[in-house]
């Protein structure tokens, strides 16, 4: 996962996840999904229902953040 083409994936802790959901006024079910078997999170100890923060660096835009909720395969 140290390849520069693979964006950074990290599991949000409970407090950060709650703040994110509150800020966007959504429930985890409304977030885009990512499968537990996804290669991008295979190195993380993510559980079903965890929220994953994906940080990408795009040349024209800079840093962009994406959020996904972990679901079963």
C-alpha positions in Angstrom: 0.0 0.0 0.0 3.0 2.3 -0.2 2.5 2.8 -3.9 2.0 6.5 -4.7 -1.0 5.6 -7.0 -2.9 4.1 -4.1 -4.7 6.8 -2.0 -4.3 6.8 1.7 -7.1 4.8 3.5 -7.7 5.1 7.3 -10.4 4.1 9.7 -12.1 7.0 11.5 -12.4 6.5 15.3 -15.8 6.7 16.9 -15.7 10.4 17.8 -14.5 11.6 14.3 -17.1 9.3 12.6 -19.9 10.8 14.8 -18.7 14.4 14.0 -18.6 13.5 10.2 -22.1 12.1 10.3 -23.4 15.0 12.3 -21.8 17.6 10.0 -23.3 16.1 6.9 -26.5 15.1 8.7 -26.5 11.6 7.3 -26.6 8.1 8.7 -23.9 5.5 7.8 -26.4 3.7 5.5 -26.4 6.8 3.3 -22.6 6.9 2.8 -21.1 5.2 -0.3 -20.0 1.6 0.4 -16.7 -0.2 0.4 -16.4 -4.0 0.7 -14.4 -5.4 3.6 -12.4 -7.4 1.0 -11.4 -4.3 -0.9 -7.6 -4.3 -1.5 -7.3 -0.7 -0.4 -8.4 -1.6 3.2 -7.1 -5.1 3.5 -4.2 -3.9 5.6 -6.5 -2.1 8.0 -8.4 -3.9 10.8 -11.7 -2.4 9.6 -15.0 -3.9 10.8 -18.4 -3.9 9.2 -19.9 -0.4 9.8 -16.6 1.4 10.2 -16.1 4.6 8.2 -13.1 4.8 6.0 -11.5 8.2 5.1 -9.8 8.1 1.7 -7.3 11.0 1.0 -6.4 11.5 -2.7 -4.1 14.0 -4.2 -5.3 15.2 -7.6 -2.9 17.4 -9.7 -5.5 20.0 -10.8 -7.4 20.1 -7.4 -5.0 19.1 -4.7 -6.1 17.1 -1.7 -9.7 15.6 -1.8 -11.4 13.5 0.9 -13.9 10.7 0.3 -15.7 8.6 2.9 -17.0 5.1 2.7 -18.7 2.7 5.1 -17.4 -0.9 5.3 -20.0 -3.5 4.2 -19.9 -7.3 3.9 -18.5 -8.8 0.7 
